[in-house]
């Protein structure tokens, strides 16, 4: 029998190779040229990436056991739900910057690459803390419960102002920014006041920074949540990575049917609250089996979608993302004022 440590090492190698191949396939085949991704194409891509996650998890079941397979499934579904919530914010960002639809995939692609790096750092730190100090899980549990309460009673932001974003403000100290788009470029050489050609960041790059900072905020919620399911760094990161990988195709597929998710935030609050209570229950030596956790998460998701569908059928509307108020492209207007 192959030792578990060796299986885990081989699993990391297989994961890196498979994931790199999927990234190359996504950028080099599916989206080789800038174009508007239509719902049918997006659904096919989304099905492909979900299928890739299922195939990878089949290998986990076979080589690492059913427990690891269930942990991957639970973590994947949980991150997928949180990613859908993240899509609402991405829609708001793209609307505020008026980014042409044919260029949105590029922003999402590089945004997700950056997100994976940040998440890997969060996961390594989180797993290390939990392994050394078990009581950290209870802090994470309390944090998730507070986050769940905030999701239910808190108010959502209705616009995106890049000047209020710390990451954008940091980069603007070193970069010139233009409010004009230059195809799908993040940077462009343009004449300055003296007529000299210098490097400018485009709104595409500023939008990328806003998306990166937004994902950091979401990771602060999602990483503690999955650590409530498993503390295996391999399972946590691989399930996170596969869920995030399909985020781009999900965005283009689901942006047309967002009415199915208007009650999603309450479902997410329920899931985060459940995981938080589950983590705190460990203080009293009570542990919820992974299969039970998976069933509860799937049930909460189903109830949230069903409630959204029923409201849409009855009222004909179920708003998810509020329209950006005021004049068009408020984020671009902010860049123009600060130019």
N, C-alpha and C positions, 0 to 999 in steps of 0.2 A: 504493500500500500504506500502511496506517495505521501510523505510528511506534509502536514498542513502548511507549514512555513514555505515549503517549496511550491506548493499549489498556489499560495498567495503571490509569491514572486512571479511565477509564470502567468498568473492572472493579470498582474500589472502590465507585463510585457504584451500580452494579447490585447488588453484594453487599449494601450497606447497605440499599437499598430492599427487596430480596428478603427479607433476614433480618428486617427490621422487620415486613414483612407476615406472615412465618411466626410471629413472636412474638405479633402481634395475633391471628392465627388460632388459635394455641394457647390463649391466655388468654381470648379473646373468643368463641370458637366451641366448640372441643373441650372446654374446661374452664371454661365460663362460671359454673357453679355448683359448689360443693363436693360431691363424690360419690365413692364408692368406684369406682376404675377397675378394671374386670374384665379378665381376660387377653385376651379377644377384642378388646375396645375398644383395649387397649394395643397389641396386635399390629397392628391397623389403623393406629393413629397412628404406630407405629414404621416400618411399611412406607411410610407417607406421607412421613415425614421422610427416610428413606433414598432414596426416589424423588426428593425435592427435591434432595438432595445429588448424585444421579446426573445430574439435569437440569442443575444448575448446572455440574457438571464437563464435561458435553457442550459447554456454551458455552466453557469454558476450552480444551478440545481444539480447538474450531473457530477461536477468535480468538487464542489464545496458543500453540497448537502441542501436539503429542503429548507432548513432554517435560514441559511444565507440567501437562498432564492426568495423566500417570503420577505426577508428584510429588504432586498433589492426592490421587489414589487411594491412594497409599502412606501419606501423612500421615493421611488420613481413617481408613483401616483400623487403623493403629497407634494413633491416639487412641481409636478405638472399643474396641479391646482394653483399653487402659489404663482407659477409662471403665467397662468391665465390672468390672475389678478394684476400681474406686472404689465400685461398687454394693455390694460386700460390706461395706465400711465404713459406707455409708449405711444398710444394713439394721441393722447393729449400733447405729448412732446412734438410729434410729427406735425400735428395740426398747428401748434403754436409757431413752429419754424417754417410751415408751408413747404415741407420737403416733398419734391415730386415723387410719386409712387414708384417710378422706375428706378429711383436711387435709394429707396428705403431699405432694400435688402442689404446693400453694402454697409450701411450704418449698423444694421442689426447684426451682420456677420462679425464685424470687428468689435462691436459692443459685447457680443457673447464671448469672443476670444478673451477679451479683457476680464469679463465676468468670471470665466473659468479660473483665471490666475488668482483673482481676489478670493474666490471660493475655496481654492486649494489651500491658500494661506489660512483662511478662517477655519477650515476643517482640521488642518494639522494642529493649529493652536487649540481648537476645541477638544479634539481627541486626546491630546497630550494633557490638558488640564483635567479632563474627566478621569483618565487613567491614573494620574497622580493624586488628584483630590476628588474623591467620589461626591463630596458635598456640592461640588460645582453644578452637578445635575439638578440639585434642588433649586439653586439660584436660577438656572435656565428654566426650570418648570414654573417658578413664580413669574419670571419675565414673560413667558409665553401666555400665562393667564392674564397678566396686565395688558399685553398686546392684544389679546382677544377682546378684552373689555373696551380698549381704545378703538378697535376696528368697528365696534357696534355703535359707540356713542360719539366718536370723534367726527369732525367735519373734514371733508375731502378738499384738496386744493383745486381751484377752478382754472388756474392759468400757470404758465411756466415762464418765469423771469430768470434768464441766465445770470443776471447781475446779483441774484440772491443765492447762487450756487457757489459753494466754496471752491470746488475744483475748477470751475470756469474762471472765477476771480483770480485764482492762483496762476493759471496759464496766461491770463490776459496781462499779467505783469511783464511777461516776456514775449508775447506775440502780438502782432498787429492783426486786426480782424476786419474783414469786409462783410457787408451785409448781402453781397451778391453771390449767387451760385455760379460755379464754373464746372459744368457737367457734374460728374460724381467725384470730383477731387476734394480732398480734405485741405489741401494747401494749393496756393496759386501765386505765381510771381506777377506783381502788379507795380506800376509806378507810384512812388510816394509823392509827397508835396514838392520835392525838389526834382521830380522826374526820373529818379533812379529806380531801377527794378529791384524790388525787395519782396521777401516772402510774407504772404498774408495767410492767416487761417480763414477758411470759409465757414459758413453756417453749418455745413455738414460736420465739421470737426467739433464745433461748439455743441451741436445736438448729440454727438457721440459722447462728449464729456458728461452731458446731463444724463444720458442713459446709463453710463458707467456708474455715476454717483448714485443714481436711483437703484441700480442693482445691488450696490453695497448695502443700502438700507434694507432691501428685501432679503439679502443674505443673512443679515443680523437676525431676522425672524426664522428663515427656513433652515439654517444650519443647526441651531439649538433644537428645532422641531425634530429633525431626523436623528439627532443624537439621542432623542428620547426613544427611538426605535432600535438603534444599533450604535455601537461605538467603534465598529470596524471602519478604519479610514478608507479601505478599498471600496466597501459597499456604499459608504456615504458619498464618496466622490464620484464613483462610476454611475450611481443612480442619478445624482445631481447633474452630471455631465450629459448623460443621455436625454434627460428631461429638458435641459437648457438647449441642447442641440436642435431639438425640434421646435424651438420657440419661434424661429423666423417663419417657417411654413405655417405654424399655428396662427401667427399674427395675420397673415394674408388669407388663411382659410376661415378664421373665426370673426374677423373684423366685420363681416357681412351678416353675422348671426349673433351679435352680442346681446340681443334681447334674451337669449337663453341663459344669460349669466348675470342678470341684474341683481339677483339675491346671492351671488357667489360670495360676497364679502361676509355675509352672515354664516355661510357654510364654512369659510376659512376660519372665521372666529370660533366656530364650534370645534373644528379640527385642532386648532392651536390650543384652545381651552382644554380639550380632551387630552392632548399630549402633555400639556402642563400638569394636569391632575395626575396623569399616569406617572410622570417623573417624580412628583411629590409623594405619590403612594409608595414609592420605593423606600421612603423613610420608615415606613411601617411594615417593611418586608412583604409588600403586596406587589406582585408583578403581573401585568396583563400580557398574555401570550401574543406573539406577533400576529398570528392568524386572526385572533379576535380584534386586534388593533386595525388590521387591514379591512375587515368586514365593517367595522364602525366607520372608518374613513370613507369607504365606498358608499355606505348608507347615507352619510351626511352629504356627500357630493350629489347623490341621486335626489335627495330631498330638496336641495338648493336649486338644482336644475328644473325639477318638476314644479316647484313653487313659481319659478320664473316663467315657465311655459304656461302655467295656469293663469297667471296675471296677464300675460300677453294675450291669451285667448279671450279673457274677459274684458279687458280695457283697451286692447289694441296697442298698448304702449308699455314699455318697461325700461326706462332710461338707465343706462349704465354709466356712460361718460358724458358729462355735461358739455354743451357746446362752449367753445372759447368765446367769452364775451368781449364786446368792444370791437375795435377795428381789426381787420384781418392781419394775421401773422404778427401778434404782439411781441413775440420773441425777437423777430427780425427788426421790429421798430426799436426795441431796446438796444440792439447792436448798433443801429444807425445813430441813436442819440449819444452813444458812448464812443463813437468812431473818432 
